[in-house]
Amino acid sequence: MTKEFTLPDVGEGVAEGELVSWLVETGDTVSEDQPVAEVETDKALVEVPSPVDGTVRELHWEEGDVVPVGDLFVTYNVEGEDDPAAASAGADTTDDGEATTAAEPDTGEVTNDSAVDSESGDAETPSGHVFAPPSVRRLARELGVAIETVEGTGPSGRITDGDVRAAAQSDAQREPDVESETDEPTDSATAGADAEPETDDDPGGDDAATAATQAAYARGAATAQVESADREKTLAAPATRKLADEEGVDLNAVPTDEERDGEAFVTQEAVLEYAEAQRQAQEADAAALATGETGPRERREPFRGVRKTISDAMVESKFTAPHVTHHDEVDVTKLVETRERLKPVAEEQGIGLTYMPFIMKAVVAALSEHPEMNAVLDEEAEEIVYRNYHNIGVATATDVGLMVPVVDDVDHKSMLQLSSEMNELVTKARDRTIAPDELRGSTFTITNIGGIGGEYATPIINYPEAGILAVGEIKRKPRVVTDDDGTESIEPRSVMTLSLSVDHRIIDGADAARFTNTVMQYLENPELLLLE
C-alpha cells in the first residue's frame, strides 16, 4: 500500500522549510528513520527521516523549493503490503495489453525495482548520503557540478567548497578534449555558414543578433586554431618586419613551417593571415560581451532561511533599541602570558584554549557587578527584568551567516569546561548540526571581530539583551608604562580593542563606561579570574 508522508515540523514551530537536497531517489528502498532529505529552516539544517520501511514511490518537490509544513512530501510503497495502485495497474495489463505497455514508463521503474527486491530478498542499497552544507550545495548548483560525484576531503568525508571548485575546474579542463573529439569548432563553423538562410526565414531582430553572435563565435572558434607560436627568435625580410609593425603583430607569435638556416622564417602572407585571425577573435569577444554571453552581470538568489532570520533580528534590534557604542583599549600583556602558560595544560586534556573563555569569565564577573547589563526590558509589562543567571552567546560566523550558540551558566563552569563546551557549540554551528535550543536563552553576547580584520565596530545588540561586546584582534602596540619608582618608559605591549553597544533605554553611557572598565580590570589582571 502507499503511504503519503507530509513534511513535519522540523524546527519547533516553523511554518516552512527549504528543500536543500534529496538523499534518496524514486525507486530507492528505505528503512524507518533513514534520512531521505535535508531541509533548511530559519534555524538550522535538519535531516528528515523516513517514517516507514518501504520504497520511494514519488518525491513531490524539487531541490530549492520552499515546502510548507504539512504539505505532501514523499509517497512510499510500504514494504510487505499490497499496493492498490500497482494491483490496479496489473489488472489493466491483463485487460488491455497495448494500453498498459504505453503506460509502463510512468510506473515501471518503481514496480520493477520492488519486484526485484521482493524476489531476491536483498534490499537495494539506498543512494549514498552526501555530506555537505547548504552553501556548498548551492555553489555546486551554480558551477554545474553534480555534488554526488564529488569526493569530500572535510571531516568525516564532508564536502567543502574547495572540493566543489576543484571538481568544477577538473570538468572545465576536460571540456576542450570533449570539444576536440566531437569536432565542435567545425560544427560551429558550419552553423555560422548556415546562419544567413536561417536569418532570412526568421526576420526577428533577436534571431538576427543571435545569428551574428554565432557567426562571430564561429570566426572566433576558427581563429582559436591559429595559436601563438611563442618563439624566441624569428627570421624575416625587412619588408615583412615593417608589415608586422604596421599590423601590430609580434613576429615571434606568427606560426610558420618555413625555416632559414635552422631558424623559423615568416613571410608577409603569414603575417597577414595571423593579423586577420587576431581581428576576428577580437570581434568574437566583443560580440559575446555585447550579448552577455561571457556570463551574467549580476545574479539573484532567494532571500530566506538563516539570512532572512538574521535580517529580521537586526532590523528589530536596531529599530527597537536605541544603540550607543562605547570604545576602549585594554593592555592584555599579562593575559597573553597566562594563556601561553596554560595552553599546554589544556592540550594535555585535548582542549584548545583560546582567549574567549577568559573574556567570557571577565564579562560575567563584570555583569555580576553591573546587573543592569544583564537585564532585559519587558516592554509590555513596562518592567526591567534583572536576571541572576549568566548565559553568554558567542557570535559565530558560519558559511550561511551569523549564528549565536549559547553557553549556559558561565559563572558555574571552569575555564576548561567553558573552552570545551564553547568549541563544541561553535563547531556544531559551523557544521549546521546545532540544535535550536543551543541558539536560545543568552543574556549577553560577545562577538570577536578580530578574526578577519579591523579594530573597532558598532555591534548590533542581540535583542532583547541590554548589551553586546565586540573584541578586536590582540596587537602589539607602544604603550607608556610606569614602574614601581614612577619612572615612565615606552614599551611594546599586547593590546585588545573593545566595542560595547548598549540599549540606551535602560543603559546610560556612563554605565557602559563603568562596565567596560570592570571588564578591562579583569583582562589586565587575569589572576583575578581565579577568584571567580
MIKE-134787 format. One line per field, with one value per residue (C-alpha): x, z, y; residue number from 1; residue in three letters. Coordinates in Angstrom, 3 decimals. Layout:
# MIKE-134787
x	c(X,...)
z	c(Z,...)
y	c(Y,...)
pos	c(NUM,...)
code	c(ala,...)
//
This chain:
# MIKE-134787
x	c(0.000,1.063,1.979,1.699,4.199,3.784,6.593,6.665,7.557,11.339,12.172,9.907,7.188,8.468,5.880,8.047,11.489,13.712,14.392,18.163,18.660,17.077,19.095,17.096,15.667,12.444,12.640,15.108,14.397,14.422,14.154,12.346,14.278,16.634,17.246,15.544,16.033,17.832,15.605,16.823,14.668,15.321,17.189,19.200,19.720,17.900,17.525,14.010,13.733,11.519,8.517,8.295,10.166,9.393,10.200,10.171,7.258,7.308,9.237,6.835,9.227,12.349,15.552,15.409,11.624,10.193,7.890,5.086,4.901,2.038,2.184,2.635,6.366,7.035,4.862,6.115,5.194,5.116,7.128,5.257,1.835,-0.032,-0.147,-3.665,-2.344,0.116,-2.605,-4.824,-2.033,-1.567,-5.261,-5.037,-2.170,-4.274,-7.273,-5.541,-2.049,-1.236,-2.597,-0.647,2.564,2.211,1.619,4.538,7.226,5.475,5.499,7.697,10.876,9.246,7.258,10.210,12.553,10.021,9.586,13.303,13.721,10.869,12.139,15.757,15.126,18.098,17.118,18.870,21.407,19.985,21.788,24.824,24.400,26.327,27.572,27.786,26.472,23.840,26.273,28.440,25.406,24.384,27.895,27.764,24.481,25.907,29.023,27.072,28.836,26.994,27.727,27.144,30.222,32.489,34.799,34.761,38.014,36.461,35.812,34.003,34.107,32.169,32.374,33.912,33.638,37.221,36.218,33.429,35.665,38.298,35.647,34.420,37.956,38.515,35.334,36.434,39.795,38.071,35.779,38.363,39.036,35.348,35.052,38.030,36.589,33.242,34.746,32.842,34.724,33.895,30.222,30.213,31.764,29.122,26.412,27.876,27.861,24.190,23.271,22.220,19.487,18.090,18.000,16.073,13.418,13.058,13.094,13.103,15.732,16.805,17.374,19.464,21.575,21.923,22.987,25.543,26.863,27.025,28.885,31.276,31.748,32.363,35.066,36.463,36.484,38.288,40.850,41.351,43.069,45.704,47.708,50.572,53.963,55.684,59.237,62.322,63.866,62.304,63.862,62.010,62.681,62.793,59.541,57.881,59.068,57.701,54.374,54.279,54.838,52.015,49.643,50.689,51.825,54.697,56.748,57.692,53.978,53.267,53.021,55.139,56.528,59.290,62.889,66.123,69.434,67.580,65.534,61.810,61.155,57.967,56.573,54.262,51.394,51.795,51.777,48.602,46.857,47.771,46.705,43.324,42.838,43.514,40.994,38.313,38.989,38.600,35.310,34.041,34.949,33.235,30.083,29.971,30.438,27.654,25.155,26.179,27.457,30.550,28.443,25.720,26.480,24.514,22.812,19.885,19.207,16.269,16.388,15.238,16.398,19.097,19.957,16.341,16.213,19.379,17.936,14.673,16.569,18.888,16.017,14.023,17.035,18.195,14.721,13.571,16.570,18.371,22.027,25.019,28.544,31.484,35.046,38.232,41.578,42.970,46.542,46.309,50.019,49.568,46.595,48.692,51.415,48.862,47.271,50.639,51.414,48.027,47.813,49.989,47.917,44.711,46.208,47.048,43.299,42.601,41.229,42.289,42.487,41.620,41.177,37.386,36.935,38.993,36.865,33.673,34.817,35.762,32.399,30.430,32.405,31.527,27.876,27.717,28.953,26.737,23.445,21.735,23.925,22.411,18.859,16.088,13.267,9.778,8.006,4.526,4.744,6.893,9.408,13.176,13.915,17.264,18.481,20.598,21.916,24.586,24.195,26.729,26.125,29.202,28.577,29.949,30.459,29.261,29.069,25.346,25.575,25.935,24.813,24.985,25.462,24.852,26.969,24.676,25.612,29.107,29.602,29.341,31.908,35.693,37.898,38.484,34.787,33.959,36.608,35.488,31.774,32.260,34.479,31.864,28.997,30.916,31.820,28.185,27.057,29.508,28.505,24.800,24.166,23.432,20.046,17.625,17.771,21.512,20.883,18.461,18.491,21.533,21.566,24.614,26.567,30.233,31.455,35.031,35.705,39.456,39.494,39.071,40.428,39.603,39.858,36.542,32.929,29.389,27.876,24.085,22.565,21.265,17.803,16.246,19.540,20.864,24.356,26.884,30.686,32.911,36.567,39.244,42.471,45.279,48.071,51.458,51.375,53.627,52.399,53.644,54.493,55.188,57.339,57.178,59.512,57.234,59.599,57.831,59.010,57.575,57.277,55.653,52.554,49.740,46.594,42.983,40.181,36.695,33.434,30.381,26.909,24.070,20.328,20.211,16.683,17.999,21.781,23.388,26.742,28.334,27.053,28.564,31.922,31.890,31.050,33.849,36.294,35.456,35.942,39.297,40.329,39.891,41.567,44.562,44.898,43.826,44.795,41.626,39.662,40.919,38.674,35.594)
z	c(0.000,-0.411,2.454,1.937,4.116,4.784,5.837,9.646,11.852,11.790,13.621,16.629,15.240,11.763,9.000,6.072,5.093,2.019,0.478,0.195,-1.185,-1.608,-0.107,-1.963,-5.432,-6.756,-6.505,-3.602,-0.749,2.599,6.209,9.020,10.391,7.388,6.319,2.985,2.645,4.049,4.857,5.940,8.252,9.609,12.480,11.227,8.607,9.561,8.085,7.508,8.336,6.611,8.768,7.330,5.770,2.077,-1.378,-2.519,-4.922,-5.604,-4.477,-4.659,-4.617,-6.354,-4.575,-3.789,-3.300,-0.105,1.314,3.749,6.857,6.446,2.637,0.890,0.793,-0.174,-1.218,-0.231,-1.209,2.184,2.332,2.779,1.941,-1.355,-3.346,-4.628,-7.397,-8.519,-8.374,-10.488,-12.983,-13.111,-13.833,-16.687,-18.171,-18.292,-19.791,-22.295,-23.239,-25.611,-23.398,-20.444,-22.442,-23.178,-19.518,-18.218,-18.439,-15.751,-13.086,-14.495,-12.593,-9.210,-9.901,-11.312,-8.525,-5.957,-7.645,-7.822,-4.193,-3.210,-5.147,-4.144,-0.603,-0.865,-0.447,-2.891,-1.165,-0.872,-2.695,-0.803,1.680,0.571,3.480,2.524,3.989,2.049,0.814,-0.734,-2.359,-3.675,-5.044,-6.753,-8.426,-9.555,-11.002,-12.576,-10.514,-9.608,-5.895,-5.505,-7.705,-5.557,-3.076,0.242,1.992,5.083,8.454,8.063,4.297,4.326,1.007,1.167,-1.243,-2.217,-3.277,-5.430,-7.037,-7.733,-9.365,-11.445,-12.549,-13.425,-15.515,-17.256,-18.107,-19.641,-21.839,-24.526,-25.015,-25.477,-27.981,-29.858,-30.021,-31.277,-33.755,-32.038,-33.879,-37.249,-36.290,-35.130,-38.349,-40.295,-38.200,-38.926,-42.656,-42.476,-40.348,-43.182,-44.725,-41.262,-40.622,-43.832,-42.696,-39.342,-39.648,-35.826,-34.664,-31.746,-34.014,-36.312,-33.395,-32.238,-35.698,-35.801,-32.460,-33.632,-36.723,-34.562,-32.372,-35.443,-36.574,-33.091,-32.955,-36.242,-35.161,-31.919,-34.048,-35.035,-31.870,-30.970,-31.866,-28.853,-30.233,-29.011,-32.440,-35.890,-39.278,-41.704,-44.542,-43.672,-45.584,-43.540,-40.271,-41.384,-42.236,-38.837,-37.127,-39.147,-38.248,-34.591,-34.788,-32.862,-35.383,-32.725,-32.336,-36.042,-36.865,-39.772,-41.197,-43.165,-41.976,-42.970,-41.555,-38.980,-37.698,-38.180,-41.198,-41.506,-44.781,-45.383,-46.172,-42.767,-41.038,-42.833,-42.079,-38.397,-38.133,-39.702,-37.289,-34.319,-35.585,-35.955,-32.465,-31.070,-32.950,-31.496,-27.978,-28.481,-29.841,-26.920,-24.450,-26.088,-25.792,-22.286,-23.447,-21.280,-18.152,-16.278,-14.948,-11.819,-10.135,-7.775,-5.070,-2.685,0.455,3.034,5.563,8.037,6.097,6.332,10.030,10.672,8.755,10.724,14.030,13.066,11.942,15.107,17.307,15.515,15.246,18.729,20.978,20.519,20.336,21.783,21.485,23.838,22.637,24.602,24.556,27.164,27.808,27.840,28.019,31.250,29.740,26.738,29.075,31.212,28.239,26.891,30.243,30.395,26.773,27.246,30.294,28.285,25.350,27.634,28.135,24.429,24.734,22.611,24.899,23.184,24.663,24.555,27.845,29.633,28.061,28.997,32.608,32.708,31.218,33.685,36.578,35.277,34.764,38.427,39.430,36.901,36.839,34.580,31.735,32.239,32.295,29.710,29.200,29.369,27.252,27.692,31.474,31.496,33.804,33.750,34.418,36.167,35.550,38.120,35.649,33.060,29.684,27.213,23.474,21.271,17.825,15.256,11.551,9.501,5.784,5.853,8.123,11.725,14.465,18.227,20.139,23.844,26.754,29.771,33.363,32.583,36.181,37.347,34.968,34.970,32.281,30.640,30.813,29.073,26.445,25.690,25.584,23.518,20.985,20.595,20.115,17.608,15.604,15.579,14.452,11.554,10.591,10.788,13.256,16.220,17.907,18.117,21.938,21.785,19.987,22.544,26.035,26.058,28.472,26.989,23.763,22.839,19.256,18.040,15.175,15.113,13.165,9.800,10.397,11.880,15.390,16.297,15.370,16.211,17.029,16.920,20.144,20.187,21.036,23.621,25.547,27.021,25.531,23.251,23.473,20.384,20.940,18.378,17.458,20.011,18.510,19.701,20.268,22.048,25.494,28.262,31.218,34.737,37.007,40.799,41.110,38.977,36.029,32.666,29.591,26.227,25.765,23.173,24.800,23.724,23.272,22.579,21.478,22.988,21.452,23.712,22.285,24.789,24.763,25.629,27.004,30.124,29.953,30.108,28.556,31.995,32.865,29.663,30.513,34.060,32.802,30.239,32.915,35.018,32.059,31.402,35.028,34.812,31.412,32.570,35.691,34.716,38.129,39.427,37.327,39.610,42.293,40.072)
y	c(0.000,3.573,5.863,9.599,11.441,15.153,17.467,17.510,20.478,20.117,23.291,23.683,25.868,26.730,27.071,26.014,24.829,24.953,21.557,21.581,18.081,14.724,11.888,9.224,8.757,7.321,3.545,3.522,1.154,2.942,1.911,3.655,6.657,6.683,10.314,10.969,14.721,17.748,20.721,24.144,26.182,29.630,27.992,25.039,22.376,19.191,15.733,14.431,10.711,8.182,7.212,3.677,0.771,0.724,2.034,5.639,5.952,9.695,12.754,15.684,18.653,19.845,20.812,24.519,24.550,26.024,23.358,24.297,22.163,19.679,19.506,16.164,15.481,11.849,8.917,5.454,1.934,0.310,-2.862,-6.162,-4.770,-4.762,-1.567,-0.912,1.276,-1.367,-4.008,-1.806,-1.350,-5.132,-5.623,-3.125,-5.060,-8.181,-6.496,-4.238,-5.145,-2.278,0.446,-0.910,-1.028,2.655,3.442,1.384,4.082,6.138,3.467,0.754,1.534,1.582,-1.572,-3.461,-2.443,-3.500,-6.810,-7.462,-6.584,-8.800,-11.797,-11.569,-10.577,-8.208,-4.605,-2.338,-0.118,3.399,6.115,7.427,10.228,13.263,15.332,18.991,22.263,24.213,26.837,24.147,22.561,25.970,26.526,23.134,24.068,27.412,25.765,22.909,20.257,17.037,17.062,13.337,12.760,14.933,13.255,15.117,15.971,17.544,15.908,12.569,12.956,16.235,18.062,21.534,24.431,23.712,20.191,21.608,24.228,21.565,19.384,22.328,23.098,19.467,19.465,22.657,21.131,18.145,20.239,21.069,17.347,16.693,19.509,18.177,14.676,15.963,18.434,21.260,24.061,22.528,22.267,25.854,26.996,25.107,26.687,30.061,29.375,28.407,31.371,33.694,31.493,30.844,34.585,35.126,32.648,34.332,38.123,38.677,41.097,38.926,35.976,38.125,39.239,35.660,34.571,37.355,36.250,32.662,33.772,35.746,32.711,30.604,33.000,33.053,29.272,29.150,31.690,29.808,27.186,29.812,29.633,31.895,30.370,31.950,31.669,33.486,34.140,34.610,35.365,37.659,40.077,43.808,44.368,41.646,43.195,46.577,44.946,43.238,46.592,48.152,45.303,45.321,41.699,40.131,38.154,35.592,34.795,34.178,30.433,29.190,25.963,27.652,27.770,29.537,28.287,26.201,29.153,29.895,32.159,34.217,35.589,38.572,36.180,34.510,37.899,38.997,35.669,35.863,39.528,38.727,35.839,38.115,40.693,38.042,36.752,40.278,40.721,37.444,38.547,41.913,40.247,37.834,40.681,42.732,39.864,38.888,35.508,35.892,35.485,37.340,40.810,40.050,37.144,36.789,34.277,33.842,35.953,33.449,30.880,31.876,35.057,36.266,35.393,37.393,40.310,40.288,40.135,43.001,45.212,44.530,45.258,48.389,49.945,48.962,49.571,52.907,51.907,53.685,52.284,52.776,52.075,51.445,49.625,47.262,46.103,42.294,41.518,39.515,37.681,36.636,35.338,33.477,31.782,30.714,29.044,27.283,26.136,23.019,22.058,22.308,20.449,17.517,17.199,17.554,21.094,24.043,27.071,30.343,33.806,33.613,31.664,34.344,37.072,35.233,34.954,38.643,39.642,37.517,38.999,42.465,41.508,40.499,43.943,45.727,43.751,46.295,44.988,41.523,42.859,42.908,45.401,43.883,46.479,45.053,44.974,48.129,46.475,45.956,42.295,41.691,38.148,36.363,33.788,34.362,32.678,34.021,33.983,33.741,35.220,32.793,33.350,30.385,29.879,30.687,33.720,34.734,32.330,32.752,29.491,29.944,28.687,28.412,29.267,30.506,31.612,27.973,26.492,26.245,27.731,24.351,23.476,26.733,26.195,22.644,23.476,26.611,24.817,22.089,24.554,26.664,23.566,22.435,25.883,25.886,22.330,23.301,20.483,22.724,22.297,25.250,25.102,25.723,29.029,30.429,31.870,34.119,37.053,38.824,38.331,38.554,38.833,38.598,40.991,40.461,37.236,38.923,42.399,45.769,47.098,48.743,48.074,49.080,45.680,45.367,44.109,40.547,41.871,41.926,41.773,45.020,44.886,43.216,43.357,43.171,42.328,43.107,41.374,41.477,43.572,44.715,48.480,51.004,51.977,54.288,52.049,53.371,51.222,50.998,54.007,56.146,56.122,56.154,54.315,53.285,49.531,47.238,45.734,43.414,45.499,44.477,46.818,46.712,47.976,47.821,48.573,49.013,49.608,53.289,52.947,51.209,51.753,55.196,55.997,56.243,52.756,51.409,53.004,51.592,48.113,48.294,49.465,46.413,44.061,45.737,45.330,41.562,41.271,43.341,41.216,37.681,36.306,37.981,35.488,32.726,34.199,33.983)
pos	c(1,2,3,4,5,6,7,8,9,10,11,12,13,14,15,16,17,18,19,20,21,22,23,24,25,26,27,28,29,30,31,32,33,34,35,36,37,38,39,40,41,42,43,44,45,46,47,48,49,50,51,52,53,54,55,56,57,58,59,60,61,62,63,64,65,66,67,68,69,70,71,72,73,74,75,76,77,78,79,80,81,82,83,84,85,86,87,88,89,90,91,92,93,94,95,96,97,98,99,100,101,102,103,104,105,106,107,108,109,110,111,112,113,114,115,116,117,118,119,120,121,122,123,124,125,126,127,128,129,130,131,132,133,134,135,136,137,138,139,140,141,142,143,144,145,146,147,148,149,150,151,152,153,154,155,156,157,158,159,160,161,162,163,164,165,166,167,168,169,170,171,172,173,174,175,176,177,178,179,180,181,182,183,184,185,186,187,188,189,190,191,192,193,194,195,196,197,198,199,200,201,202,203,204,205,206,207,208,209,210,211,212,213,214,215,216,217,218,219,220,221,222,223,224,225,226,227,228,229,230,231,232,233,234,235,236,237,238,239,240,241,242,243,244,245,246,247,248,249,250,251,252,253,254,255,256,257,258,259,260,261,262,263,264,265,266,267,268,269,270,271,272,273,274,275,276,277,278,279,280,281,282,283,284,285,286,287,288,289,290,291,292,293,294,295,296,297,298,299,300,301,302,303,304,305,306,307,308,309,310,311,312,313,314,315,316,317,318,319,320,321,322,323,324,325,326,327,328,329,330,331,332,333,334,335,336,337,338,339,340,341,342,343,344,345,346,347,348,349,350,351,352,353,354,355,356,357,358,359,360,361,362,363,364,365,366,367,368,369,370,371,372,373,374,375,376,377,378,379,380,381,382,383,384,385,386,387,388,389,390,391,392,393,394,395,396,397,398,399,400,401,402,403,404,405,406,407,408,409,410,411,412,413,414,415,416,417,418,419,420,421,422,423,424,425,426,427,428,429,430,431,432,433,434,435,436,437,438,439,440,441,442,443,444,445,446,447,448,449,450,451,452,453,454,455,456,457,458,459,460,461,462,463,464,465,466,467,468,469,470,471,472,473,474,475,476,477,478,479,480,481,482,483,484,485,486,487,488,489,490,491,492,493,494,495,496,497,498,499,500,501,502,503,504,505,506,507,508,509,510,511,512,513,514,515,516,517,518,519,520,521,522,523,524,525,526,527,528,529,530,531,532)
code	c(met,thr,lys,glu,phe,thr,leu,pro,asp,val,gly,glu,gly,val,ala,glu,gly,glu,leu,val,ser,trp,leu,val,glu,thr,gly,asp,thr,val,ser,glu,asp,gln,pro,val,ala,glu,val,glu,thr,asp,lys,ala,leu,val,glu,val,pro,ser,pro,val,asp,gly,thr,val,arg,glu,leu,his,trp,glu,glu,gly,asp,val,val,pro,val,gly,asp,leu,phe,val,thr,tyr,asn,val,glu,gly,glu,asp,asp,pro,ala,ala,ala,ser,ala,gly,ala,asp,thr,thr,asp,asp,gly,glu,ala,thr,thr,ala,ala,glu,pro,asp,thr,gly,glu,val,thr,asn,asp,ser,ala,val,asp,ser,glu,ser,gly,asp,ala,glu,thr,pro,ser,gly,his,val,phe,ala,pro,pro,ser,val,arg,arg,leu,ala,arg,glu,leu,gly,val,ala,ile,glu,thr,val,glu,gly,thr,gly,pro,ser,gly,arg,ile,thr,asp,gly,asp,val,arg,ala,ala,ala,gln,ser,asp,ala,gln,arg,glu,pro,asp,val,glu,ser,glu,thr,asp,glu,pro,thr,asp,ser,ala,thr,ala,gly,ala,asp,ala,glu,pro,glu,thr,asp,asp,asp,pro,gly,gly,asp,asp,ala,ala,thr,ala,ala,thr,gln,ala,ala,tyr,ala,arg,gly,ala,ala,thr,ala,gln,val,glu,ser,ala,asp,arg,glu,lys,thr,leu,ala,ala,pro,ala,thr,arg,lys,leu,ala,asp,glu,glu,gly,val,asp,leu,asn,ala,val,pro,thr,asp,glu,glu,arg,asp,gly,glu,ala,phe,val,thr,gln,glu,ala,val,leu,glu,tyr,ala,glu,ala,gln,arg,gln,ala,gln,glu,ala,asp,ala,ala,ala,leu,ala,thr,gly,glu,thr,gly,pro,arg,glu,arg,arg,glu,pro,phe,arg,gly,val,arg,lys,thr,ile,ser,asp,ala,met,val,glu,ser,lys,phe,thr,ala,pro,his,val,thr,his,his,asp,glu,val,asp,val,thr,lys,leu,val,glu,thr,arg,glu,arg,leu,lys,pro,val,ala,glu,glu,gln,gly,ile,gly,leu,thr,tyr,met,pro,phe,ile,met,lys,ala,val,val,ala,ala,leu,ser,glu,his,pro,glu,met,asn,ala,val,leu,asp,glu,glu,ala,glu,glu,ile,val,tyr,arg,asn,tyr,his,asn,ile,gly,val,ala,thr,ala,thr,asp,val,gly,leu,met,val,pro,val,val,asp,asp,val,asp,his,lys,ser,met,leu,gln,leu,ser,ser,glu,met,asn,glu,leu,val,thr,lys,ala,arg,asp,arg,thr,ile,ala,pro,asp,glu,leu,arg,gly,ser,thr,phe,thr,ile,thr,asn,ile,gly,gly,ile,gly,gly,glu,tyr,ala,thr,pro,ile,ile,asn,tyr,pro,glu,ala,gly,ile,leu,ala,val,gly,glu,ile,lys,arg,lys,pro,arg,val,val,thr,asp,asp,asp,gly,thr,glu,ser,ile,glu,pro,arg,ser,val,met,thr,leu,ser,leu,ser,val,asp,his,arg,ile,ile,asp,gly,ala,asp,ala,ala,arg,phe,thr,asn,thr,val,met,gln,tyr,leu,glu,asn,pro,glu,leu,leu,leu,leu,glu)
//
